[in-house]
Amino acid sequence: MKYWIALALAAAPCGAFAQITSGPVRVIDGDGLDMAGTIFRLQGIDAPEYKQTCNRNDAVWACGKEAATHLEKLVASKVITCAQSGQDVYGRAIATCRAGAMDLGMAMIDAGLAIALPGAPEDYVESQAVRRAMKIGLWGSTFEEPAAYRAANPQQFRAAQPAALLDRATSSRRRSASSGGSGLFFRNCAEARAAGVAPIYRGQPGYRPEMDGDNDGIACEPYRGRR
């Protein structure tokens, strides 16, 4: 067990001490795990939401359900070790989770059933490029970025935020003149996507020109041209 804890610590961001938790898990969706009531989101990836559909071969494909089913197969009857490195606005622990030596986030990328988020490990990005070229999984379909799906269906996601977390977030948010004094602040698009509010349009809370690379009035836009 000490060996795997060392591996998990090695996977944590430099300079950060990761909290290690081990045990059986229940799959929530393609990047979410429930371990004895603690909800983990796999670090560095974003998978289709459970109810999300994609289009493959001109037919509706339950890509969100398939992603969750694949993750269930990866964790079935295994003790999972998660190294927590942070927490998102939904109260979920962001973590690198492993089934033995297998990095679950990497496994989901390898299956083509999740996308690599900005700042993801380089091996995630390299694997994604190969799967995209081979049109494996999501890359063989037309799909909406999961963050865009969450933004279009806020009733499914924002309601899940614990009230206490919302209170803390409200009290700690910094006001920014460029965001119209709304007090809603994201350091980068990865945070906005994790919160399920991307894309953010000019004039909306949380919009900042620094996150609008092409200055078209839309910050943290979905990736384009996904086929």
N, C-alpha and C positions, 0 to 999 in steps of 0.2 A: 504493500500500500504506500509506503514512503516513497518508493520509486515513482509511482504515478502522481503523487502529490508534487514531487519535484518537477515532473514533466508539465503539470498544469501551471506551476509557478513560472516555468520558463516561457509558457505561452502568454503570460500576462504582460501588459504594457510595461515598458521599462520604467523603473522608478516607482512603480505602484505595487503595493502588497495586496495579493489577491486572497480573498476569503475562500477557503476550500470546503465544499460540501459534497458528500457522497450518499448514494442510495438509489433505490428504484424510482422510476419516474412514470408519469402519465403524460402522453403527448396531447398538446392543446391544438397546435397547428404545425405548419412546416418549419417553424423556427422557435416554437414555444414549448417549454416543458414545465410540468408541475411536480416538484419534489417535496412531498409531505407538506403541501400548502405554500411553499415558496415557489413563485413563478419565475422561471429563467427564460430569457431571450438569448438565443445563440448570437454571440458577438461576431460582427463583421459580415453578416448576411441578412438578406430580407427575402422571405419566401411568400408566395401568394397566400392571401388570407383564406381561411377554411371555406368560406362561401364564395370565393372569387372564382370566376370562370375565364378561360382563355379560348382562343379559336384555333383549331388545328384541322387541317385538311377540309376547310370550309364547314366545320362542324363545331358545336360547343363542346369544350373539354373541361371537365371539373378539375382544373389544375391545382387549385387549393386543396381539395380533398386528396388528390394523388400525392401531393407533397407531404401532407400529414401522414398518410398511409405509409409512405416510404420511410419517414422518420420513425414511425412505430416499429417497423421491421428492424431498423438499426438498433433500437434500444430494448427490444423484446427480451425479457428474462435476464437483463444485464444490470449490474450495478454501475451507475453513471457518476462520474466525478466532474463537478463544475467549479471552475475558478472564477469567482465573481470579480469584476473590475469596475463596476459602476451600477447605476440605476437609471432607468428611463422615466419619463414623465408619467407613465402608467403605473409606476411602482414596481415594475419587473426588474429583477436583477439581470444585468447584462453580463454574460459569462461565456468563457470557452469551456465547452463540455465534451467529455470523452467517454467512449465505451471501450474500456481497455486502452489500447494504443490509438484507437480511431478517433480523430477529431470530427465531431458530428457536423460542424459547420462546413468543413472541407468536404465531407461525404455528401452533403446536400448540394454543394456546388458541383462535385463530380457527377452527380446524377442529373445535372441540368435543371434542378427543381428549386433553385434559389439563385439570387443575384448577389454579387459582391458589393458591399457598400463602400463609399469613399473611405480610405484609410484602412481597408481590409489588408490582411497579410498578403505579401506578394504571391505566395503559392496559390491563394484563392483566385487572385486576378489572372494568373497564368492558366490555371485550370479552366476558368470561365472562358478565356479566349479560345481554348481548344474546343470546348463544348459548343460554343457559339459557331465556330467554323464548321463543326460537324452537324449542326442543327439538332443537338440532343436536348430533349426535355423542352423547357420553355423556349429554347432558341429555335425549335422547329415549329413554333406557333406564333401567333400574334397575341401579345399580352400587354396589359396595363401594368405599369410599375406598381408594386404593392403600396407604396406611399401615396400614389395618386388615387388608388382605390380607397384607401382609408380616408383620404381627404374628401372624396366624393360620397362617403358613407359614414359621416361622423357619428351618427346615432349608434353604430355598432361598436365604436371604439372609445370615444371620449367618456361615455357613461361608465366605462369600466374603471376609470381613474378613482382611486380611493379619495374620499373627502379630505382626509388629513393631508394627503400628498398635495392635493389642489391648494389647500390652505398654505402649505409651506412654499409651494411654487409661486403663489400669488404674493406672499410676503417677501420672497427673495428675488423676484424678477427685477431687473434693472430697467430704468426708463431710458429711452434713447430718442434723441431729437429726430433722427432719421426714420423712426418708426411711428412718428406722429404722437409721441408721448403716451403710447398705449400701455407701456410697461411690459409688454410681451417681448421677450428677447431670446433669440437663439444664437449661439456662437457660430454656428455653421449650418449647412444644409443637412448634414447627417443628423443633427439634433432635431431639426424641423421635420425630417422624414420619420424619425423615431417617434415623434409626437403625433404623427398622422395629420399634420396640417399643411404639408407641401402638396402642390405648389402654393406660393403666397403671392398674391397680386398687390401691386402698388396701391397703397391706401389701406390695406388690411393690416391688422395687428401683427407684428413680427416681421413685416417687410423691411429689408435693409438693402440699399443699393449695392453694398459689398457682396451680397449673395445673388445679385442679378447680373451675371457675367456679360450678357449681350445687351443689357440695358433696354430690354423690351417691355419692362414693367411686370415681368413674371420671375420671381425668385424661386430657385430650387425646382426647376422644371423637370418633368419626366425625361428619361433618356429617350432619344428619338430613333426611329427606324428599326424597331425590334421586330424581327421576323423569325 
